[in-house]
């Protein structure tokens, strides 16, 4: 059993997913192939195997940067198009630690204040149109 665990650890997250598929299908090869085919969508079993590879790459990336940095980057982008209230509610519903929820909420709210301050700092300009007979100030 230890040898199997060591070999699966070398495969990483895709290996764990494959084991879960095998256990869920009671070890039947046909059921594993059917699950991989279904996961592959229109690309079939090759797509399913490719999906396992993609999961491995994404898992390595998350491990390298850390989940906190990735979540902060994702929510920073989402603050540009979505309301802060909805994002904070979504963060509070995530199955993560309370400490990480607090950090994400603070990050989302501070990102919004920074964007708002930069937008507000741009004051409206007054344009003066000079006519030969009189001066008129027009606000644009």
C-alpha positions, 0 to 999 in steps of 0.5 A: 500500500505504501508503494502505491501511495508513493507512486500516486504522490508522484502523479499528484492531483491527477492521480488522486482523481484517478483513484477516486474514479476507480473507487467510485466505479468499484475498480471496473475498467469500463466505468473508469473509461466511461468517466474519463470519456464523459469528463473529456466532453466532445474530445472523448477519452483523450479530452479526459486524459488531457483534463487530468493533465490540466488539473496537474498543471493548475495544481502545481501553479496554485502550489507555487503561488499560494491560494491566497495570492491567486484568490486576491488576483481573481477578486481584484479583476472581478471588482472591475465588473461586479459589485463589492457587496456581491463579492463579499457575500460570495467570499463569506460563503466560500469553504475557506478559513475565517482568516483567509475570508477576512484577508480577501474581504479587506483586499476587495474593499481596499481595491475598490477604495483605491479605484474610487480615489483615482477616479475622484481625483480627476476634477472636472475642467472648466473651459473658457470660450472667448468670443470677440464681444464677451467671455463665457465660462462653460463647464464640460 
